[in-house]
Every structure is written in C-alpha cells, then in structure tokens.
C-alpha cells in the first residue's frame, strides 16, 4: 500500500484516479479547496493561495500527483488559456 497525495481530485481525471488508487489498496490523500467526498474518500481542505501544502498530508507519501488547474473542458484552448 502506497500513500499518494492527489491535488485536483474533484476534477474529471482526479475522481477516477482517486477511485482507482483506493481500489488497488493505496491510501489516496485528497487535497481540495473545499471539503467533500470523492469516491467515498473525504478531502483535506487546502488553499494553495493561502498556505503551503500541509505537512501531515505529504508525510510518508510515496508520490504527489498534481491535477489542479484549468479544466480541460472549459472552452476552446486558445493561446491565452494555454498560458
């Protein structure tokens, strides 16, 4: 079992990855700006604009997967959106 920290877990890909990690027996640690359940797993509140990543979230983690950012389905990918 590996502890895997996941940002962007509330998004399209993040939800599926969180569920897949849990299904294979890993311990997904899900970080989000709001508290909610993702694949039956509670998220830890974290706002990167306000504070650094919580030490308790990354302690003992084997990997950190960052999927946070611009939604891929939020319109046409023009040069401004790519930046």
C-alpha positions in Angstrom: 0.0 0.0 0.0 1.4 3.4 -1.0 0.3 6.8 0.3 -0.4 9.0 -2.7 -1.3 12.7 -2.4 -3.6 14.0 -5.1 -4.5 17.6 -5.9 -7.3 18.2 -8.3 -9.1 15.1 -7.1 -12.5 16.8 -7.6 -12.0 17.1 -11.4 -12.8 14.6 -14.2 -9.5 12.8 -14.1 -8.9 13.2 -10.4 -12.1 11.5 -9.4 -11.2 8.4 -11.5 -7.7 8.3 -10.2 -8.7 8.6 -6.6 -11.2 5.7 -7.0 -8.5 3.6 -8.9 -5.9 4.2 -6.2 -8.4 3.2 -3.4 -9.5 0.1 -5.4 -6.0 -1.2 -5.7 -5.3 -0.7 -2.0 -3.4 2.5 -1.9 -4.1 5.3 0.5 -5.1 8.4 -1.5 -4.8 11.7 0.3 -7.0 14.1 -1.5 -6.4 17.9 -1.2 -9.1 20.4 -2.2 -10.1 24.0 -1.5 -13.5 22.7 -0.3 -14.4 19.7 1.9 -16.3 17.0 0.1 -16.3 13.3 -0.6 -14.5 12.0 -3.7 -15.0 8.3 -4.5 -16.1 7.9 -0.8 -12.9 9.5 0.4 -13.0 12.8 2.4 -10.8 15.6 1.1 -8.5 17.7 3.2 -9.0 21.4 2.9 -6.1 23.2 1.4 -6.0 26.5 -0.5 -2.5 26.9 -2.1 -3.0 30.7 -2.4 -3.2 31.0 1.4 -0.9 28.4 2.8 1.8 25.8 2.0 0.9 22.2 1.4 0.0 20.6 4.8 3.0 18.7 6.2 0.6 16.0 7.6 -0.7 15.4 4.1 2.7 14.7 2.5 4.3 12.9 5.4 5.1 9.4 4.3 3.8 9.9 0.8 5.3 7.9 -2.0 4.0 10.2 -4.7 2.3 13.5 -5.3 0.1 13.9 -8.3 -0.9 17.5 -9.2 -4.0 17.6 -11.4 -5.2 21.0 -10.2 -5.5 23.8 -12.7 -7.5 24.8 -15.7 -10.4 22.4 -16.5 -9.7 20.7 -19.8 -13.3 21.1 -21.0 -13.8 24.8 -20.2 -13.9 26.0 -23.8 -11.6 26.3 -26.7 -7.8 26.1 -26.0 -6.6 29.4 -27.3 -3.1 30.9 -26.6 -4.4 32.8 -23.6 -5.9 29.7 -22.0 -2.8 27.6 -22.6 -0.7 30.2 -20.7 
